[in-house]
Amino acid sequence: MRIKSGLMVLVVVLAGLVAGAGTGTAATTTGTTKAAATGSPYCGITWGSLTKSAGSLSSAPLIDVRTGRHDCFDRVVFEFAGPVTGYTVTYGETWTEGEGLPLSPYTAGDELLRVSLQAPAYDDEHLATVPYRVGEHTANVLRYRTLRDVVFGGSFEGYSTFAVGVRARLPFRVFVLAGPGTHSRIVLDVAHQWQE
């Protein structure tokens, strides 16, 4: 009986993976969701948990990292002093820029989102534009439902890396916002759960 139930769950999950494999938008690649196979999506969220990637390299430096709590998701905002569009976000091990040291031993959470921003955390004179050192925790996520940690992985050759610890492998989305003023922001939202 347990084997039969296990096989049924596997068939349902695989059907959901096949059904959602082709969805996406120009700015992000949306993965499949467990909700499509087993119930209604939580808060109508259909983001999936596959890699999201867009944009190109920019020289506008990172100047701030902040977080926020919302009804259906937790948010991390990366703000830049100029236009930035390039990012890659995926679940998996995150390494420090330049050194290649794994950050999972130092990042809270059962799952890790590797955030690679295609912009430096330093200015034209190679002076740091954020107050964090490699391996430092950049946010207080006390009382957050999903976020567990945000750790700076460094900046090297125009790329900046963060390890975002979350409580489980959950749907996420990434998008770019213009402003304030001439600044831009790359926003990462991680849902609180898969389904209602």
CORSULZI-V846941 format. One record per backbone hydrogen bond with DSSP energy under -1.0 kcal/mol. CO is the residue of the C=O (numbers start at 1). NH is the residue of the N-H. If there is no record, write none. Layout:
CO:NH
CO:NH
This chain:
1:5
2:6
3:7
4:8
5:9
6:10
7:11
8:12
9:13
10:14
11:15
12:16
13:17
14:18
15:19
16:20
20:23
28:25
34:37
34:38
35:39
40:196
41:44
42:45
47:31
48:172
52:89
54:87
61:81
64:79
66:77
68:75
72:192
73:70
74:190
75:68
76:188
77:66
78:186
79:63
79:64
80:82
80:184
86:118
87:54
88:116
89:52
90:114
94:103
96:100
101:96
103:106
111:166
112:92
113:164
114:90
115:162
116:88
117:119
117:160
118:58
120:62
121:129
123:126
127:123
133:136
136:152
141:144
146:167
149:165
150:138
151:163
152:135
153:97
154:161
156:159
159:156
160:117
161:153
162:115
163:151
164:113
165:148
165:149
166:111
168:170
171:191
173:189
175:187
177:185
180:183
183:179
184:80
185:177
186:78
187:175
188:76
189:173
190:74
194:42
